[in-house]
Amino acid sequence: MLLEIWRKDFTIYRNATVRPMDSVKMDFHLHDEYEIFIFLSGGVRYFIEKNSYDLVPGDILLMRPGEIHKATFTSNETYERIVCNFSVDLLEQFADIGSSLAHCYQNRPHGEKNRLNSTEDEKSELIASFEKMVILNTYPQPWNVQLMIAMFLEAMVKINRIFADETRHSVNHLQHRKLKPILEYIDANLDGNLSLDALEKKFYITGSYLCQIFKQTTGSTLHEYIIYKRISRAKQLLLKGDSAANASFKCGFSDYSNFVRAFRKVTGYSPREYVKQALA
């Protein structure tokens, strides 16, 4: 049972993008799995919900389901990273009373404390572990899966112990003082009117300036962010039993066909297909 869940729900890869500012446009990411993101090289500012982090090699980011995130580039240096995704169900296989491996994901506010406050030695140890897992995953041999599980559990224990250490100072992140209250308002009013005109009147800010500071912060448009946030909310409603039409209405879509089109673009599924595969 465990090996079956592992093979289905665990992915890990190392990737490098050469001259990223010339060759790739990064979209927002929104998924239903836990993620460990290890930054190896490049010039990257990483946006998660309402916060941004200027990354340095060895930084480790932790994203849980529903946390919107995105990389933007500050230089054309080769962008290298290790990305590991795994399901909520997989971590639950190793749960114990008082020592859940999901502690580092669940015991914090949504979109906060995403960067692990690790020392240089801890970063090196964790990078070495995940590098080995990438190799084991890339070149399958007998007993590789069991070895990967053992290494993954050891890495998750280290990550949780670092996260739970309250003697460490909190990690700095960037906030745009004018942007944060607007993003908080958007989160709280996904079912309402979030047009530029409405936001201009609410916050006494010109639409052009709002779009400018959002683009500078995230590398994407405000409209794209709102769509992703609405789809994130719709996914939650669908899994709670709401109909697609009802979820569409509750998430601020005035046209059902536009909702279905946006949902498929973000998730790769229609609402019906998404529920079916999520509950399978």
C-alpha positions as CSV (number, residue, x, y, z in Angstrom):
1,M,0.0,0.0,0.0
2,L,2.7,2.5,1.0
3,L,4.9,1.8,-2.1
4,E,1.8,2.1,-4.3
5,I,1.0,5.6,-2.8
6,W,4.7,6.6,-3.1
7,R,4.9,5.7,-6.8
8,K,1.7,7.5,-7.5
9,D,2.1,10.6,-5.3
10,F,5.8,11.4,-5.1
11,T,7.8,13.3,-7.7
12,I,11.2,14.9,-7.6
13,Y,13.3,16.6,-10.3
14,R,16.2,18.9,-10.8
15,N,15.9,21.5,-13.6
16,A,18.1,24.2,-15.1
17,T,16.8,27.1,-17.3
18,V,19.5,28.9,-19.3
19,R,19.0,32.7,-19.8
20,P,15.6,32.6,-18.1
21,M,14.7,36.2,-18.9
22,D,15.0,35.5,-22.6
23,S,13.6,32.0,-22.8
24,V,10.7,31.4,-20.4
25,K,7.6,33.1,-18.9
26,M,6.8,31.7,-15.4
27,D,3.1,31.5,-14.6
28,F,1.6,31.3,-11.1
29,H,1.6,27.8,-9.7
30,L,-1.4,26.4,-7.9
31,H,-1.6,22.7,-7.0
32,D,-3.0,20.2,-4.5
33,E,0.3,18.8,-3.2
34,Y,2.9,19.8,-0.7
35,E,6.1,21.2,-2.3
36,I,9.7,21.5,-1.3
37,F,11.5,23.9,-3.5
38,I,15.3,24.1,-3.2
39,F,17.0,27.1,-5.0
40,L,20.5,26.3,-6.4
41,S,21.4,29.2,-8.6
42,G,20.1,32.2,-10.5
43,G,18.7,35.6,-9.8
44,V,15.2,35.0,-8.5
45,R,12.6,36.8,-6.5
46,Y,10.0,34.3,-5.3
47,F,6.4,35.4,-4.7
48,I,4.1,33.4,-2.4
49,E,0.7,34.7,-1.7
50,K,1.3,38.2,-0.4
51,N,5.1,38.0,0.3
52,S,8.2,38.0,-1.8
53,Y,11.6,36.5,-1.1
54,D,14.9,37.4,-2.7
55,L,16.5,33.9,-2.9
56,V,20.1,33.0,-2.3
57,P,21.5,29.6,-3.3
58,G,20.5,26.9,-0.8
59,D,17.2,28.6,0.2
60,I,14.4,26.1,0.8
61,L,10.8,27.0,0.4
62,L,7.8,25.1,1.6
63,M,4.4,25.4,-0.1
64,R,1.2,23.7,0.9
65,P,-1.9,23.0,-1.2
66,G,-3.6,26.3,-2.3
67,E,-0.6,28.6,-1.8
68,I,-0.1,30.5,-5.0
69,H,3.6,30.9,-5.9
70,K,5.7,32.1,-8.7
71,A,9.4,32.8,-9.6
72,T,10.4,36.1,-11.2
73,F,13.9,36.7,-12.5
74,T,16.3,39.5,-11.5
75,S,19.1,38.4,-13.7
76,N,19.8,36.1,-16.7
77,E,22.0,33.8,-14.7
78,T,21.1,30.1,-15.2
79,Y,18.1,29.2,-12.9
80,E,18.6,25.9,-11.2
81,R,16.3,24.3,-8.7
82,I,15.2,21.0,-7.2
83,V,11.4,20.6,-6.9
84,C,9.8,17.8,-4.8
85,N,6.0,17.3,-4.7
86,F,4.0,14.8,-2.7
87,S,0.4,14.3,-1.7
88,V,-1.2,15.0,1.7
89,D,-2.1,11.2,1.8
90,L,1.6,10.3,1.5
91,L,2.6,12.3,4.6
92,E,-0.4,10.9,6.5
93,Q,1.1,7.4,6.1
94,F,3.9,8.5,8.5
95,A,1.8,10.5,11.0
96,D,2.3,9.9,14.7
97,I,0.7,11.6,17.7
98,G,2.5,14.9,18.3
99,S,5.0,14.5,15.5
100,S,3.2,15.0,12.1
101,L,5.6,15.5,9.2
102,A,3.1,18.0,7.9
103,H,3.9,20.3,10.9
104,C,6.0,22.6,8.9
105,Y,3.2,23.1,6.4
106,Q,0.2,23.3,8.7
107,N,1.4,25.1,11.8
108,R,1.7,28.6,10.2
109,P,-0.6,31.1,8.6
110,H,-1.5,30.7,5.0
111,G,1.2,32.2,2.8
112,E,3.5,33.0,5.8
113,K,6.9,31.5,7.0
114,N,7.4,29.7,3.7
115,R,11.2,30.1,3.7
116,L,13.0,27.6,6.0
117,N,15.3,29.4,8.5
118,S,18.2,26.9,8.1
119,T,21.9,27.3,8.7
120,E,24.5,26.9,5.8
121,D,25.4,23.4,7.2
122,E,21.7,22.4,7.3
123,K,21.2,23.7,3.8
124,S,24.2,21.6,2.5
125,E,22.9,18.5,4.2
126,L,19.4,18.8,2.9
127,I,20.6,19.7,-0.7
128,A,22.8,16.6,-0.6
129,S,19.9,14.4,0.5
130,F,17.6,15.7,-2.2
131,E,20.3,15.5,-4.9
132,K,20.7,11.8,-4.0
133,M,16.9,11.3,-4.3
134,V,17.0,12.9,-7.7
135,I,19.7,10.4,-8.8
136,L,17.8,7.4,-7.3
137,N,14.6,8.5,-9.1
138,T,16.4,9.1,-12.4
139,Y,18.3,5.8,-12.6
140,P,15.9,3.1,-11.2
141,Q,17.5,0.0,-9.6
142,P,16.2,-2.7,-7.1
143,W,15.6,-1.2,-3.6
144,N,15.9,2.4,-4.9
145,V,12.3,3.2,-3.8
146,Q,12.9,1.9,-0.3
147,L,16.1,3.9,0.0
148,M,14.3,7.1,-1.3
149,I,11.6,6.7,1.3
150,A,14.2,6.4,4.0
151,M,16.0,9.5,2.8
152,F,12.8,11.4,2.4
153,L,11.7,10.6,5.9
154,E,15.1,11.7,7.3
155,A,15.0,15.0,5.3
156,M,11.4,15.7,6.5
157,V,12.4,15.1,10.1
158,K,15.3,17.6,9.7
159,I,13.0,20.2,8.0
160,N,10.4,19.9,10.8
161,R,12.9,20.2,13.6
162,I,14.4,23.3,12.0
163,F,10.9,24.8,11.5
164,A,9.8,24.0,15.1
165,D,12.9,25.6,16.6
166,E,11.5,28.7,18.2
167,T,14.9,30.1,19.1
168,R,15.6,31.0,15.5
169,H,14.9,34.5,14.2
170,S,12.1,34.8,11.6
171,V,13.2,35.0,8.0
172,N,13.0,38.4,6.3
173,H,10.7,38.8,3.3
174,L,9.6,41.7,1.1
175,Q,6.2,43.4,1.4
176,H,5.0,46.3,-0.7
177,R,3.1,48.4,1.8
178,K,0.5,49.6,-0.7
179,L,0.0,46.2,-2.3
180,K,-0.5,44.0,0.8
181,P,-3.9,45.5,1.9
182,I,-5.2,45.3,-1.6
183,L,-4.2,41.6,-1.8
184,E,-5.9,41.0,1.5
185,Y,-9.0,42.7,0.2
186,I,-9.0,40.5,-2.9
187,D,-8.7,37.3,-0.8
188,A,-11.7,38.4,1.3
189,N,-13.9,39.4,-1.7
190,L,-13.3,36.8,-4.4
191,D,-17.1,36.7,-4.9
192,G,-17.4,40.4,-5.5
193,N,-16.4,43.1,-8.0
194,L,-12.6,43.1,-8.3
195,S,-12.4,45.2,-11.4
196,L,-9.7,47.9,-11.6
197,D,-12.4,50.6,-11.3
198,A,-13.7,49.0,-8.1
199,L,-10.1,48.7,-6.6
200,E,-9.3,52.3,-7.6
201,K,-12.3,53.6,-5.7
202,K,-11.7,51.4,-2.7
203,F,-8.0,52.2,-2.2
204,Y,-7.7,55.6,-3.8
205,I,-5.0,54.4,-6.2
206,T,-4.9,54.7,-10.0
207,G,-5.4,51.4,-11.9
208,S,-2.2,52.0,-13.9
209,Y,-0.1,52.4,-10.8
210,L,-1.7,49.4,-9.2
211,C,-0.9,47.2,-12.2
212,Q,2.6,48.6,-12.3
213,I,3.5,47.8,-8.7
214,F,1.9,44.3,-9.0
215,K,3.8,43.6,-12.2
216,Q,7.1,44.8,-10.5
217,T,6.4,42.6,-7.5
218,T,5.2,39.4,-9.2
219,G,6.2,39.6,-12.9
220,S,2.5,38.9,-13.8
221,T,-0.7,40.8,-14.1
222,L,-3.2,41.5,-11.4
223,H,-6.0,40.0,-13.5
224,E,-4.0,36.7,-13.7
225,Y,-3.6,36.7,-9.9
226,I,-7.3,37.2,-9.3
227,I,-8.1,34.4,-11.7
228,Y,-5.8,32.0,-9.9
229,K,-7.1,33.0,-6.5
230,R,-10.7,32.4,-7.7
231,I,-9.9,29.0,-9.1
232,S,-8.1,28.1,-5.9
233,R,-11.3,28.9,-4.0
234,A,-13.5,27.1,-6.5
235,K,-11.4,23.9,-6.1
236,Q,-12.1,24.0,-2.4
237,L,-15.8,24.5,-2.9
238,L,-16.0,21.7,-5.5
239,L,-14.3,19.2,-3.1
240,K,-16.8,20.2,-0.4
241,G,-19.7,19.2,-2.7
242,D,-20.7,22.5,-4.4
243,S,-21.9,22.2,-8.0
244,A,-19.7,23.8,-10.6
245,A,-22.3,26.4,-11.3
246,N,-22.5,27.3,-7.6
247,A,-18.7,27.4,-7.2
248,S,-18.5,29.7,-10.3
249,F,-21.0,32.1,-8.7
250,K,-19.4,32.1,-5.3
251,C,-16.0,32.8,-6.8
252,G,-17.0,35.9,-8.7
253,F,-17.4,34.5,-12.3
254,S,-20.4,36.2,-14.0
255,D,-20.2,33.8,-16.9
256,Y,-20.2,30.0,-16.4
257,S,-18.4,29.3,-19.7
258,N,-15.6,31.7,-18.7
259,F,-15.3,29.9,-15.4
260,V,-15.0,26.5,-17.1
261,R,-12.4,27.9,-19.5
262,A,-10.3,29.5,-16.7
263,F,-10.6,26.4,-14.6
264,R,-9.3,24.1,-17.3
265,K,-6.4,26.6,-18.1
266,V,-5.3,26.6,-14.5
267,T,-5.8,23.0,-13.5
268,G,-5.8,21.1,-16.8
269,Y,-9.2,19.7,-16.0
270,S,-12.9,20.6,-16.3
271,P,-14.6,21.1,-12.9
272,R,-16.2,17.6,-13.3
273,E,-12.9,16.0,-14.3
274,Y,-11.1,17.7,-11.4
275,V,-13.5,16.3,-8.8
276,K,-13.5,12.9,-10.3
277,Q,-9.7,12.6,-10.3
278,A,-9.3,14.2,-6.8
279,L,-11.7,11.7,-5.2
280,A,-10.5,8.7,-7.1
